[in-house]
Amino acid sequence: MRSIEVCFTPDLIRQHSLKEKTVVVVDIFRATSCIVTGLAHGVKAIKPIAEIEETLLHGPKGYVMAGERGGVVVEGFDIGNSPFEYQQDYLASRKVAISTTNGSQAVLKSQGASEILVGAFLNLEALAMYLVESKRDILIHCAGWKGTPNLEDSLFAGALIDEVAESLTISGDSALIAHQLFISAHENLLATALKSSHAERLKNFGTEQDLVFCMEESKYAIVPKLIEGELVIPT
Amino acid sequence: MRSIEVCFTPDLIRQHSLKEKTVVVVDIFRATSCIVTGLAHGVKAIKPIAEIEETLLHGPKGYVMAGERGGVVVEGFDIGNSPFEYQQDYLASRKVAISTTNGSQAVLKSQGASEILVGAFLNLEALAMYLVESKRDILIHCAGWKGTPNLEDSLFAGALIDEVAESLTISGDSALIAHQLFISAHENLLATALKSSHAERLKNFGTEQDLVFCMEESKYAIVPKLIEGELVIPT
C-alpha cells in the first residue's frame, strides 16, 4: 500500500525524501487558502516567490503582486494575504506573483518531488479524492510558523490523513501525531484552530473573518498543481 | 506567569531561545528513562557523550560505557540502552558514560540554558513539582527520532504540560499540539505509545518489556540535573 507522511515545517524537510513523491503544501493561515480561493475564482496562475524584491520585478511583467511579511501586506504590492482579496473580479484571468512568510517558502522547498500540489480545508475533499486515485507515496509539507510546527497546518494534515486512511498507510510519528490531533479536535475544529498562536497574532490585524473562511471545508473542488514554476488548475 | 514551550526535535532547537531557561530533555524510548532509572538505583553520575569513540575513552577512566546506535548495543560497550540494565547492583556508586542515537544529542544541544534536567514518565510527578516551584521559563526538548518528532516524547511533553498547566502559560503551537495529543490519549497512554514508529522498531529487538517499563508513571521521585557535564541527583 502507498504511504502518507507529514513534515511539520520546512526546517525539517531535509529529513524526508521527496523523490518520486507527491507533495501537498499546506499553509492554512493563509497562503494556500488564498491560492485555492484565487484559482477557484478564475486567477490564471499563481507563482510562488521567496523574496520581496523578485516579486516586485513581476509587476511590470503583468503579474498582480501579492503577499505579506509578519501578517502585513508588503509595501508596493497590489494585494495582501486575505482570501477575500483573491475573490475580486479584476483578478480573473490574471497571473499573481505571491511571496509570503511561510507558504511560498514551503512550495519552493518542495522542489525535487514528482508532483507539488496545494492543500487547504477549502479543497480538502477534491484533494483527498485526487490522492486516493494517484499512484505515488504522499508527503504533506506544512509551512508552519517561521520554522516551527503550527496548530492549523497540523490539524489539516490530520484531516487529510483521515480522509485517505483507508487507502494509504500512515507512515512515521509526525503523521500519527497529526492524525490523532485531528481526531481529538474535529468536533471543534474552528475553535481549536482559532486557539493557535498564529490565529492569535492575525486577530491583531482584524483578520478573524479570514480565519473563519480558511477553515471552511471543501468549498472548492479544485487541486492546484505546480507546473513550470506556477500553480494552476491542470487542464 | 512563567511559560512552558516544546521543541519536538533537536533539529528545531535553533528556533528556540535557551537563555535563562530551564530545559527538560526527554527521550522516553529509552535514554532519559534509563538515566532516571540508573540514578534512582544508585548510579553516581551519568555523562552524556555524542560520539562512540569518545565514550570508549571513558572505560579506562572507570566509567561504565553505555549506549546504542539504531537500537543495538555498541560493540565494546558494557551495557546497552535498557532500563533493566541500569538496575544492576554493580552499577551502584559507579559513573556511566552514555552515548545514544537521539537522547545524548538532545542533552548536548541544550547547552546554553540556565539549567538542564532530565524527564521521563518514570519521574513525571517529581519533575512537575520541581518545575512548579522553580523560577524560570521552561522548554521541553524532545529527542525525537533522527531529527524528526516522535510520538512518545510528544506524549510525555503533553503529560508534563498537563501537570503544570495551572502554574504556567502554554507557549507556542508545539506545546498546544503536545498537550492536546496527551489529553486525547491519556486513557490509553501505553497502547498509544506502543503504536509509535520507534516502538515498532524496538519490538524487533525484543524490547517490549523495556517499553512498558518506560511508560510507568512516577516510579522514581528524583530530578536529574546536568552539573559540570554530568547528570546527577543534586544534593
Contacts between the chains, C-beta under 8 A, distances in Angstrom:
chain1	res1	chain2	res2	distance
A	8	B	8	7.1
A	8	B	149	6.5
A	9	B	12	7.1
A	11	B	11	7.2
A	11	B	12	6.1
A	11	B	15	7.0
A	12	B	9	7.1
A	12	B	11	6.1
A	12	B	12	7.0
A	12	B	147	6.8
A	12	B	148	6.2
A	15	B	11	7.0
A	15	B	146	7.1
A	15	B	147	4.7
A	15	B	148	5.0
A	145	B	173	6.8
A	146	B	15	7.1
A	147	B	12	6.9
A	147	B	15	4.7
A	148	B	12	6.3
A	148	B	15	5.1
A	148	B	172	6.8
A	148	B	173	7.0
A	148	B	174	6.1
A	149	B	8	6.5
A	149	B	149	7.7
A	149	B	173	6.0
A	149	B	174	5.3
A	149	B	177	6.4
A	150	B	173	4.5
A	151	B	173	4.3
A	151	B	176	5.4
A	151	B	177	6.1
A	154	B	173	7.6
A	154	B	177	5.8
A	172	B	148	6.8
A	172	B	197	5.7
A	173	B	145	6.8
A	173	B	148	7.1
A	173	B	149	6.0
A	173	B	150	4.5
A	173	B	151	4.3
A	173	B	154	7.5
A	173	B	196	5.5
A	173	B	197	5.1
A	173	B	198	7.2
A	174	B	148	6.1
A	174	B	149	5.3
A	176	B	151	5.4
A	176	B	195	6.6
A	176	B	196	6.9
A	176	B	197	7.5
A	177	B	149	6.4
A	177	B	151	6.1
A	177	B	154	5.7
A	177	B	177	7.0
A	177	B	181	6.0
A	180	B	181	5.8
A	180	B	184	6.0
A	180	B	185	6.5
A	180	B	192	7.5
A	181	B	177	6.0
A	181	B	180	5.8
A	181	B	181	5.9
A	181	B	184	7.5
A	183	B	184	7.0
A	184	B	180	6.0
A	184	B	181	7.5
A	184	B	183	7.0
A	184	B	184	3.3
A	185	B	180	6.5
A	192	B	180	7.5
A	195	B	176	6.6
A	196	B	173	5.5
A	196	B	176	6.9
A	197	B	172	5.7
A	197	B	173	5.1
A	197	B	176	7.5
A	198	B	173	7.3
